[in-house]
Amino acid sequence: MTWELMRALDGVPALVLVLGRRTDVLAWNGLGHGLLAGHLDPIAPQSPGRRPNMSRMLFLDPH
């Protein structure tokens, strides 16, 4: 259900991220992905082993 919501909000000019309790990205829309993680695979949040961590992206990612 979360992915359907993200796709529905894809054209909305807002950043949409769904974070887990440890700031892992569980879902994002196209604008959120492009703004914060355009260098990462857009479907990475769908795989628990590849989920980006927001804290690591903001503080440790060289991009």
C-alpha positions as CSV (number, residue, x, y, z in Angstrom):
1,M,0.0,0.0,0.0
2,T,2.9,2.4,0.7
3,W,4.3,2.1,-2.8
4,E,0.9,2.8,-4.3
5,L,0.7,6.0,-2.2
6,M,4.2,7.0,-3.3
7,R,3.4,6.5,-7.0
8,A,0.1,8.5,-6.5
9,L,2.1,11.4,-5.0
10,D,4.8,11.3,-7.7
11,G,3.6,14.5,-9.5
12,V,3.0,16.5,-6.3
13,P,5.7,19.1,-5.7
14,A,6.6,17.8,-2.2
15,L,9.3,15.6,-0.8
16,V,7.8,12.3,0.4
17,L,9.8,9.9,2.4
18,V,8.7,7.1,4.7
19,L,11.3,6.3,7.3
20,G,11.5,3.4,9.7
21,R,12.4,3.7,13.4
22,R,16.1,3.6,12.6
23,T,15.8,6.2,9.7
24,D,15.9,3.6,7.0
25,V,14.1,4.7,3.9
26,L,11.1,2.4,3.5
27,A,9.6,4.3,0.5
28,W,10.1,7.6,-1.4
29,N,8.5,9.2,-4.4
30,G,10.4,10.3,-7.5
31,L,11.0,13.9,-6.2
32,G,12.3,12.6,-2.9
33,H,14.6,10.2,-4.6
34,G,15.9,12.8,-7.1
35,L,16.5,15.4,-4.4
36,L,18.2,13.3,-1.8
37,A,19.5,10.1,-3.4
38,G,19.5,10.4,-7.2
39,H,22.8,8.4,-7.2
40,L,21.1,5.4,-5.6
41,D,18.9,2.8,-7.2
42,P,15.3,4.1,-7.0
43,I,13.9,0.7,-6.0
44,A,16.5,0.2,-3.2
45,P,13.9,0.8,-0.4
46,Q,11.9,-2.2,-1.5
47,S,14.7,-4.6,-0.5
48,P,15.4,-4.8,3.2
49,G,19.0,-5.6,2.7
50,R,19.6,-2.6,0.4
51,R,17.5,0.1,2.1
52,P,19.3,3.5,2.3
53,N,19.7,5.0,5.8
54,M,18.7,8.7,5.9
55,S,21.2,9.6,8.7
56,R,24.1,8.0,6.8
57,M,23.0,9.7,3.5
58,L,22.9,13.1,5.1
59,F,26.1,12.9,7.1
60,L,28.4,10.4,5.5
61,D,27.5,10.1,1.8
62,P,30.0,12.1,-0.3
63,H,27.3,12.9,-2.9
